């Protein structure tokens, strides 16, 4: 892990950081999912906004998605009996052409909480399909899709198909998502997006440095009346409350 050092600009009276402020390389998808799980465990039983998830993904330099699932498909993904998620639509909408390997997907139950995290290993996309082509494609992947016959029948008119393969699915402590849109799939943004300075104060947005180091930075920020400062990995919520 590498952490950019904060640079004090005496003339401006505020703290600025070299980009990227927080960079971490994960050797495996399991490590990436584990890091997300640690951050989100602090919000277990509480509500999280879509914007907070977007900020967390930006911090982790990962493109994020929110996917809504109905049962029994969410349970099948969580237990590993379903390894491929399909999104079959008549129009070109997310996640078609907007998801790729390495992205993280927050697995949300319809009218329920977010219950897991999936790391994408492979994406297949098909367009301008007819009924016969779609059936052939679904049959070839049925073992991983684990689809019911009524679902396949309902999607026969789909023109676009996206198949998301999950390499790693992690069960997390459920949390409620404050989501007002009715979209079944939400793209949180690209991994190239970086948070603005005033967004570093989110309780989810804690840097992983030593507590003593970050506390000193925080105390300096207060004494010099900087208008923003990083949150401590251990006691950041106390600072921000």
N, C-alpha and C positions, 0 to 999 in steps of 0.2 A: 504494500500500500504506500502511495506517495501522497503527501499533503502539502499543498502550496503554502508558503509562509506569508502571513499578513504583513503588509507594508504600511507603515504609518506615514501619512502625508501631513506634516505639521502645518503647512500653509492652509490647507483646506480644512484641517481640524476634523478629519474623518478617516476611517480605516478602509483601505481598498485591498483587493486580493488579485493576484495574478490568475488568469484563467488557464486551466480549469481549477477552481477553488478546491474541489473534492474529486479526486481520481482514484479509483480502485480497480485493479484487474482481477477478475475471478477466473480461476483455472477451470472450474466446472460449473455447470448449471445448478448443481445442488448447493454450491457455495452462494451463488447469486440468490436463489430462492430462500436460503437460510437467512441471508442478510435482510431481505424484505420482511421475512417473518419476524425477525427481532424488532425491527422498526414498528411494524403494525401491531405487535403484541401489546404495545403501550396504549393502543386505542381499543383494545378488546372490550366489548360491552358498551362502547361509546359510538358516536357518529363521526364519520369522516366525510369531507366534501370531495367532489371530483377534483377541485383545484388542489387540495392537499395531496391527492394521489399523483397528480401531474407533477407537482413539485418534488415529490419523493422519487419519481422516475427520472426527473432531470438531475437530481443529486446523484443517482446511481448510474447516470449516463446510459439509460436504457429506455427504449421506446415501450410505452405501456398501453394496455387496452383493458376495457371493462366489457366482459361478456356475460349476458344474462342467459341462464339455463333454466329449463323446466325439468321436473323429475319425470322419468327416472334417470335422465341423462347426466345431471350433475352428480348424482350419487355414483353412477358408473365411471365417470371420469375420476372422481375422488378415490375410488377403490381400485382403479387401474384396469377394469374390465372394458373400458372404452378409452382408446388411445388416440383417436382421431375425432376432431370436432368438425362438423360440416355446417356451412352457411350457404343455403340455396335460395337465391332470390331472382325475381324477374328483372330487376333493375341493377345497375352497377353501383352498389352501395357497400359501405364498410362491412366486413374487412377486405373485400375484394381489392387487390392491388395496393393495400395499405398495411400489410403485415408481412413480416419476414422472420427467418430463423434468428433466435437470440432475443426476440421480444418477450416481454412478460405479460401474462394475461391474468387479470383478477377475476376469479370465478364467483359470480354472484347468483344466488338463487332468485328466481322470479318472485317478486313481492317478499323477499327475504334478505338475509345478510350476505356479505362476502364471506365465503367459507374456505377458499383455497387460492393458491397461486400456481399457474402453469407456465413453464418455460418452453417456448416454441423451438422445435428442432428442424422442422421442415414445413413448407407451405406449397400446396399445389392449387393452381387456379385454372378454371376453364370458362370460356365465354361463348356466347352464341350457340348454346346447346339446344338440341331438340330432345323430345321425350326419350327416344330410343338411345341416344348417346348418353343421356343422363343416367338411365337405368343401367347401362353397361358399366359406366364409371362407378356407380354406387355398388353394384354387385362385386366388382373387383376389390373394393375396400370394405366390404360389409363386416368382416371380422373385427377390424379396428373401430369401425363406426358404431356397431351394435345398435342399429336403427330398428325401430318397430315398423311393421308393415303400414300402419295408418299414417305414420310420418312420411314414409316414402311416397305413398299415394297422394298426400296433400301437397307434395313438392314437385309433382310431375311436370308442372308448367314452368319450372325455373329455367332461366336462360343463363344464369351465372352461378358458378359453384366455386367455393373456396374450402379447401381441406387443410386444417391446422393440426399438425402432429405435435404431441406433447412429449418431450423427453423427460421432464421432471414435473411432477405434480406434488405440491406440498400442502398439507392440511394446516390451516392456521386457526387461531382463536377468532371466532366470528365477530364481525363488526358491521354496524349499519352504515350504509352509504347514502348520503344526501344527494339524490339524483332526481332531477325534475323532468328530464326528457324521457320520451317513451322509446328511444332507440334500443334495439337489442344488442347493439355493439357500438361502443364508444372508443374512438382513438384518442389517447391522451396527449399525443404529440410525438415529435421525433427526438431521438437521442441527442441531436445537435443543439437542442434548445437548452439555454442556461437560465437559471433563476435570476431575477432582478435583485438588486442589493436589499431592498426592503422585504424580500420574500424569505431571507435567511432566518427570520424570527419565528417561523412556523414551528410548533412543538414537535412536528414530525421531522423537522429539518435539523437534526443534530449531527455534528461532525464527530468522527471517531478519533479523537485525540485524547491525551491524558486530561483528567479533570483539573489538575493543578495548573497546567498550561492554559487551558481555556478559561479558567476562573481568573487568571491574571489578565488575560486579554479583555474579559468582561469588565473587571474592576477598572482597568485603564480606560475603557470606553465610557464608563459612567463618570469617572473623575474628570475626563476631558470633554464630556458632554457630546460625544459622537451620537449621531441620530440613528445608528444601527450597529449591530454587533452580532457575532455568532453565538449560537446556543451550545451549551456544554453537553457532551454525550451523556453524562451521568445526571446532572442536575439542571439541564436546560429548561425543563418545564417549570422549575422553581423561579428561574429568572424571568420567564415570559408570563407567568400567571398574572 
